[in-house]
Amino acid sequence: MPRYISLIRVDASTAPAEGPSPELERRMGELLEEMTKAGVMLDTAGLLPPEQGKRVHWEGGRSSVTDGPFTESKEVVGGYALMQCKDLAEAVEWTKRFLQVHEDFWTVTCEVRELAEG
């Protein structure tokens, strides 16, 4: 069965500074448990804030490293989910359910892509 990654992009201007609410964490935990029991969820994790990261760039035969935060980015990658689904449509449906556990003030976009195997 193919594997898919859902890259979770959060609009930093709508995300609460204190992070997800306890209620959101509870709903998310329930959904992740359901996905795990269904054999869909292979791995998932949130990421630390961009302030604690680095960006490595390659151009013109040279690499450069920039310390976070990355001020030109409105959206930040907040986490990922690695899923095994029968097809892209199923991966999108699980991702939609993930987005729906968020409160209305969040602006979250997930990019769902199949992993290239072999």
C-alpha positions as CSV (number, residue, x, y, z in Angstrom):
1,M,0.0,0.0,0.0
2,P,1.3,3.5,-0.8
3,R,2.6,5.8,1.9
4,Y,1.7,9.5,2.0
5,I,3.0,12.4,4.0
6,S,0.9,15.3,5.1
7,L,3.0,18.4,5.8
8,I,1.1,20.6,8.3
9,R,1.6,24.3,7.6
10,V,0.3,26.7,10.2
11,D,-0.4,30.4,9.7
12,A,1.7,31.8,12.5
13,S,-0.5,34.8,12.8
14,T,-3.6,32.7,13.8
15,A,-1.8,30.2,16.0
16,P,-2.1,30.9,19.8
17,A,1.2,31.8,21.4
18,E,0.6,29.2,24.1
19,G,0.1,26.5,21.5
20,P,-2.9,24.1,21.1
21,S,-5.6,24.1,23.7
22,P,-6.1,21.1,26.0
23,E,-9.4,20.4,24.2
24,L,-7.6,20.5,20.8
25,E,-5.0,18.1,22.1
26,R,-7.6,15.7,23.4
27,R,-9.5,15.7,20.1
28,M,-6.3,15.3,18.1
29,G,-5.2,12.4,20.4
30,E,-8.5,10.6,19.8
31,L,-8.2,11.0,16.0
32,L,-4.6,9.8,16.0
33,E,-5.6,6.8,18.1
34,E,-8.4,6.0,15.6
35,M,-5.9,6.3,12.7
36,T,-3.4,4.1,14.5
37,K,-6.0,1.4,15.2
38,A,-7.1,1.6,11.5
39,G,-3.5,0.9,10.4
40,V,-3.2,4.2,8.6
41,M,-0.9,6.2,10.9
42,L,2.7,5.2,10.6
43,D,4.3,8.2,12.4
44,T,3.4,11.8,13.4
45,A,5.0,14.6,15.3
46,G,4.8,18.3,15.8
47,L,7.9,20.5,15.3
48,L,9.5,23.0,17.6
49,P,9.1,26.6,16.6
50,P,11.1,28.1,13.7
51,E,13.1,30.1,16.3
52,Q,14.8,26.9,17.3
53,G,15.6,25.8,13.8
54,K,18.0,26.5,11.0
55,R,17.5,26.8,7.2
56,V,20.2,25.3,5.0
57,H,20.2,26.6,1.5
58,W,22.2,25.4,-1.6
59,E,22.9,27.8,-4.5
60,G,25.7,28.3,-7.0
61,G,27.7,25.4,-5.6
62,R,27.7,26.8,-2.0
63,S,25.6,26.2,1.1
64,S,24.5,28.7,3.6
65,V,22.8,28.4,7.0
66,T,20.3,30.8,8.4
67,D,19.2,30.8,12.0
68,G,15.4,30.9,12.7
69,P,13.0,32.5,12.9
70,F,12.5,33.0,9.2
71,T,10.8,36.4,9.0
72,E,9.8,36.1,5.3
73,S,7.6,33.0,6.1
74,K,4.0,33.6,7.1
75,E,3.3,29.9,7.2
76,V,5.5,27.5,9.2
77,V,5.7,23.7,9.0
78,G,4.2,22.7,12.3
79,G,4.4,19.0,11.9
80,Y,3.8,16.0,9.7
81,A,1.8,12.8,9.5
82,L,3.1,9.7,7.7
83,M,0.2,7.5,6.6
84,Q,-0.3,4.3,4.7
85,C,-3.5,4.5,2.7
86,K,-5.1,2.7,-0.2
87,D,-4.9,5.8,-2.3
88,L,-4.5,9.6,-2.3
89,A,-8.3,10.1,-1.8
90,E,-8.1,8.2,1.5
91,A,-5.1,10.2,2.6
92,V,-6.9,13.4,1.9
93,E,-10.0,12.3,3.8
94,W,-7.9,11.5,7.0
95,T,-6.1,14.9,6.6
96,K,-9.5,16.7,6.3
97,R,-10.5,15.0,9.6
98,F,-7.3,16.2,11.2
99,L,-7.9,19.8,10.1
100,Q,-11.5,19.6,11.4
101,V,-10.4,19.0,15.1
102,H,-8.9,22.5,15.1
103,E,-10.8,25.5,16.5
104,D,-12.2,28.0,13.9
105,F,-9.5,30.6,14.6
106,W,-6.7,28.4,13.3
107,T,-5.5,28.6,9.7
108,V,-3.9,25.4,8.8
109,T,-3.0,23.9,5.4
110,C,-1.8,20.4,4.8
111,E,0.1,19.4,1.7
112,V,-0.6,15.7,1.1
113,R,1.9,13.8,-1.2
114,E,2.7,10.2,-2.0
115,L,6.2,9.1,-1.1
116,A,8.3,7.9,-4.0
117,E,9.0,4.2,-3.4
118,G,12.1,2.3,-4.5
